[in-house]
Amino acid sequence: MQHTAGAFMLVSGEIKVRSVISPPPTEEISMVFNTYNMAANLGPSSRRKREKGAGHDGTSTALYVDRRKSKVWNYYTKLGDAYVECNVCKKQLSFHNSTTTMREHLVRKHSIRDTLLSQLKDDQASEADYAAPENGIKRARQMTPENNLYHPAPCLEPRTDMILELVLEMIFRDLHPLSMVKDKGFGLLLGYLEPSFTLPSPAQLSSMLWHRYNVVKQHLEHYLQTAQSVVLCVESWISQLSQPYLTVTASFIDGEWRWARCILETQPVHENKGASDFGERLYTVLSEFGLSCKAVSCVIHDSLRDTAANSEQLQGTYGWASLCCAAHLLDLCIQAGLEVEQVQEALSAARGIVRYFQQDAKATCSLNSKLEAINKTKLKLVMDARPRWITTIEMCESLLDLKWAIMSVLEEHPKGTAAVQNLADHQWKLLQDLVPVMRTIKIATSFLREEQNVSISSLMPCIHGIVAAIGQQCEESSSVIKTVVGNIRAQLMQRWGILEDETVLESPAVIASFLDPRFKEMRFLSPTLRSELHRRVKNMLSQMFNHQSPPPASFWVPNSDYKAEGGEAGGQLPAHKDRGSGSQSQSMYDILLGKDPTESMPEIHQQLENYIVEPLCKRSTNPLDWWRNNEHRFPAVARMSRQYLAIPATAVLPDQAFAANESALEHRRAVLAPENLDQILFLHQNFDFLESMRNNSENRGRNLHIQY
């Protein structure tokens, strides 16, 4: 099937494809993003057509409404002289010979904007042209070909086209397979709602899906060009058919200091490919979106498999730093602590108890009866889902909360003690001491899940906090708990380089923390390391803007192929400004006090010094909001901040990375067919995001226009 803009025509009870040449993506982007808002027009449009020709008998307002010039009347029915009724939500509004209130209601409640109203007016005019051919000929002379591409032909039913678009959107919004249109239940439902509508085939939907994918991809390509630098996040996952996949996501901060995360591509992985294939895959994805290798500053992955080979290949061939997902590393650190033999024995016995109550209905009934007697029916036993350590905490907490009831039920049921092994007293005590330690780590993950803490800048303060907090908690605990905590702390310090030497300064996470106005004091570093960090950042600024001093050895520096905003010719900020008031190189005060150090300090270094002495922000402050308001004060430092703060702590969204259970996204994508999986996931992630970015930009521009 040739790729066309799919428009469908209802003829003799069948859906026939009207093949129309697709407009250029740049001309259709705004049309595509306004499509789903037209759902509100389905009822009124269809009703107007049925009411046409019926005559004006006082009970129908169709002719009266159609004669009105305002486009808003497509959505309202007049109730006498003082009231109107919204055809979408049936709400009644006061009417005083003005449609302003009616228009505001459509925008606020139904997201129906002026652009859509203009489209509806064109559709209405097309219907009038069909009724009066001479009007259509006159109107055709005034229309350009592009204006008529997206709207249905006059002989088509707009409701049919709209239903097709909504079926397609349900596919990618809710991650359904295309074969859903062949399901009997879905056919019965739609057949009841629209008896004359014939569902499209999966092949027809596939063609429409590809068209929508290409349009949104074109929009995303333009948006990515605004990024100063991009961080690639790579997620590994396995489908229900045991096919491994890689999902590549771009993370960056756009020109308005908004954090952006867009899926680029999802592709199958073949086991016989090596580390070199990993870099080639990422390079190919970048090329498809018009991005160069120099646009990438870092790669975040969620697997330690072939990490050394991948890191070496990415750094050597493409110049990309490689970091592992913080959630994955934290899982490994905690598993090292829970592998202590006594802990494993206690957890195994705990799982046996939970499993017994899940399988024995009589024991469960007795447990529920005891909970009802004290009005604590909300308490439930939880089974952990390994290797998700958060569920292990929840299992231990539920057992401790129900300890008395569990022991009572096991004593009342002799078969219970034979079927399941109860926890010994020292094991109950072990779980009781283990929970506070694990709860502290869980609090840290809650901190990293907050919107203002998505960046890697929040990671190092959080990790140092975990190390210090659990170390204090185990001071008076048993030897087993001390061993657990010791193993976790050792893993944390090893994997994040938390040592009192300069190697920790090589981490992008440390530099990002310094560029975060909430953590720039770097309290987790010694004074010596803080001074060394300031010196290195100063050298990096010189490297970025002056290309004079080389970067420190083995120190990850950002890319320098850019044009600095607000700088001098050549895209560079001025390295030195003459702050003297005259031509004298030395004043009388210099003899007494010595030369003013700021006189010879480069402007970019002065910005850094001013940033260092700036007061700290509250922990709840979003660092991107702070930089949006202060970029003009520290333009050089802001440029570096835009690059480092764009690095996320996790390869996927924090809510998914630290979730206790599998998300709906993970569950539904696992059953999608490989033929359309990439396009469905792409639209699912990016469609609403790009629409929100577009709306925010329009609102921001409108607000600026009002201010001026």
Secondary structure as UniProt FT lines:
FT   STRAND          5..11
FT   TURN            12..13
FT   STRAND          14..20
FT   HELIX           25..33
FT   HELIX           36..41
FT   HELIX           42..51
FT   TURN            52..53
FT   HELIX           62..67
FT   HELIX           71..75
FT   STRAND          76..79
FT   TURN            80..82
FT   STRAND          83..86
FT   TURN            87..89
FT   STRAND          92..94
FT   HELIX           100..110
FT   HELIX           114..131
FT   HELIX           133..142
FT   HELIX           145..148
FT   TURN            154..155
FT   HELIX           158..173
FT   TURN            174..175
FT   HELIX           178..182
FT   HELIX           184..193
FT   TURN            195..196
FT   HELIX           202..224
FT   TURN            225..226
FT   STRAND          230..238
FT   TURN            240..241
FT   STRAND          244..253
FT   TURN            255..256
FT   STRAND          259..268
FT   TURN            271..272
FT   HELIX           275..288
FT   TURN            289..290
FT   HELIX           293..295
FT   STRAND          296..301
FT   TURN            305..306
FT   HELIX           307..313
FT   HELIX           314..318
FT   STRAND          321..324
FT   HELIX           326..338
FT   HELIX           341..359
FT   HELIX           361..373
FT   TURN            374..375
FT   TURN            377..378
FT   TURN            386..387
FT   HELIX           389..401
FT   HELIX           403..412
FT   HELIX           414..419
FT   HELIX           425..449
FT   HELIX           451..453
FT   HELIX           456..458
FT   HELIX           459..473
FT   TURN            474..476
FT   HELIX           479..495
FT   TURN            496..497
FT   HELIX           502..506
FT   HELIX           508..514
FT   TURN            517..521
FT   TURN            523..524
FT   HELIX           527..545
FT   TURN            553..554
FT   TURN            565..566
FT   TURN            569..571
FT   HELIX           588..593
FT   HELIX           597..599
FT   HELIX           603..612
FT   TURN            619..620
FT   HELIX           623..630
FT   TURN            631..633
FT   HELIX           635..644
FT   TURN            645..646
FT   HELIX           654..657
FT   HELIX           664..669
FT   TURN            670..671
FT   TURN            674..676
FT   HELIX           677..707
//
